[in-house]
Every structure is written in structure tokens, then in C-alpha cells.
């Protein structure tokens, strides 16, 4: 999608602090971090929201969680704990309509958030 910021990052048309990349996903530091570690994990394929996932995407979602665990280890937040969050649609807090997952850690994360 030509006007999607995450597609531009995935295609290296826009600079970002990339921490992980493979053929399926790219992960980079959030520009407005909500925790000491705040990394976005984004599929390279444009999928707008969680509601747009199909059965063919099951492997991709599993891969995203494996990548989140690997990054958590590398960022030294795995042992203390971390959160993986996906927001869906406007009332769910989604601001960029390209499926993405927030990896958050490095501080005590309370529930509900705030």
C-alpha cells in the first residue's frame, strides 16, 4: 500500500531503528515509546487489522510471537516479563491500519494500562 507508513518501513523507503528483520516481519523501535523497551513487530505483507486475518495467516501470527520472544531475550526483558499487544480498529487504539504488535517491557506493566 503506497501511503502506509509501515509498508514504507518494511520496504526500506523510510528510516527506522530496526532491531529485527526476516522474510516475513520487520521489528523496529517505536518513535513514541510507552515503556523503556517498546518495539513494533510488523508483518511485511499489508494486512489492515486483526479482523482481516485469515486461516492462511496462522503461521505468520505464530512467527510474530516467536520473534517477540527472541527480541525480549535480546533486549534483556524476558526474565522480568513483557507484554505483546495488538490493537484493532479506532476504539481499540489502532492508529496505523497495518497489523502490528507492540512489544513492551523494561518496567512494571500494570493492568489496566495507565
Secondary structure as UniProt FT lines:
FT   TURN            2..3
FT   HELIX           5..10
FT   TURN            11..12
FT   STRAND          18..21
FT   STRAND          25..29
FT   TURN            31..32
FT   STRAND          37..43
FT   HELIX           50..52
FT   HELIX           55..57
FT   HELIX           58..74
FT   TURN            75..76
FT   TURN            78..80
FT   STRAND          82..85
FT   HELIX           90..92
FT   STRAND          100..105
//
